[in-house]
Structures are given as C-alpha cells and as structure tokens.
C-alpha cells in the first residue's frame, strides 16, 4: 500500500510541504555580452525572444523585464534567470538593451 499524504485540511487549508523555490541563476557569458535568441520550439509556432546572459545578482530581472515589455508593447515573463519577450523584433530589443548600458549580441537565426 502507498502512504497517504495530507494535502488539505479544513482547519488550516492547503498544506504545502515543499521547500520554497530558490532563485535560479541564469547563464552568464565570459565576454560579458547579453544574447538575444529567438525560440519557437514548444510554443505552437509562436516566437519569443530570450534575453540570456544578464547577471541577476547585479540587475533586477523582473524590473528590467517590466521596462522592456512596456517599451516593446509586448508580453513576456522571467523564467529561470532568462527574460522572455513575446514577438520577434530583436533589433528594437537590442537598441533598448544598449540604451540600458548592456553589450548585446543577436544569437541564432
């Protein structure tokens, strides 16, 4: 028999025994450049731009993502230390990041 595990109680509500999520460090490149990649895999053909290589110890990724999304007029998210911006206007995103002081390279095709 398998052990039963209590997940909800009428006294206290949902019981969460999982440890809190730790913030994931994104990939940082040796040359210090931020890369803008385009990805469609697993997204039903919808393209997103991935901003990879920003050190999340020096920069607030959520705040930066919010600024980029508002200036681009697109949606997006921060997942696993990578900023995702919907759409495919990498040149405009590159200009915005360079305006923020980042050294930027467009990666991929």
N, C-alpha and C positions, 0 to 999 in steps of 0.2 A: 504494500500500500504506500501511496505517496503521502508525504506530510502535508497537512493543510496549513495555510499561512493566512493570517488575518490581514485583510486589506482595507476593511471599512468597519467602523463601529458607530452605532447610533449615539454613543456617548461623546466621542471625540471627532467623528467624521473620518475622512480618509487618513489612513496610516501609511506614512511614507518611510520605509526603512532604508531607502537608497541614500548613499552619501551625496552631498551636494556636488554639482558639476564644477570641475576646475576649469579655469580659462585655458584654452588651448593656444599654444604658441604657433603662429604661422611661420612659413618658411621665409628666412631672410637670406638674401644672396650676398656673396662675398664682395661683389663690385659695388654694393650699396644702391643699386638701381631697383626701382619698383617696376614690375612687369604687368602689362595689361594683356590678358589672354581672353580668347573667345571660346565659349563652350556651349555645345548644343546637346551633348550626349546625356541621355536620361531625362530630357526636358521636353519631350514630344516635339522636337524641331524648333522650339523657342530658344533663341540665343540669349546668352547673358555674357557680360564682360566681368572677368575676375581680376581684381587688383591684388596681386600677390607680392610679398616682399616687404611689407611695412612692419616694422618692429612695434608690437603692441605694448611694449614697456615704455617706449618713448612717446607714442601717439595714442590718443583715444580713438579706437577704430569706430566705435558707434557714433561719436560726434562727427568724425570725418565722413563716414558713410552718409549721415544725415545731410551734411553740407553738399556732398556730391550728388545725392539723389535729388535734392531740391533744385540745384543749379542745372542738372541734366533734364529735369522734368520726368524722371523715371522712378520706378520702384526698385527695391533691392533689399539686401539683408547682409548681416555679418555672420558668417558661419565658419567655425574652426580657424579663426585668425585670417580669413580671406573676406574681402569685401566683394559682394556680388551686386552688379548694377544691371538691370534689365535693358535689353536693346543691343544695338551694335553701332555706336558712334564713338569708336575708340579714339579718333583724332580730337574730338571735343573733350573727352575724358582726360586725354594726355595733357591738353592745354590747361585744364583745371588743376590737375595734379602738379604740373610745373609751376603754376601760379601759387600753389601752396608751399613750394620750395623743394619738391621731390625731383630726383633724377629719374626719368621714365623711359622705358623701352616697350615697344609693342612686340609681343611674342606670338608666335603661331601665325596661321594663315587666315 
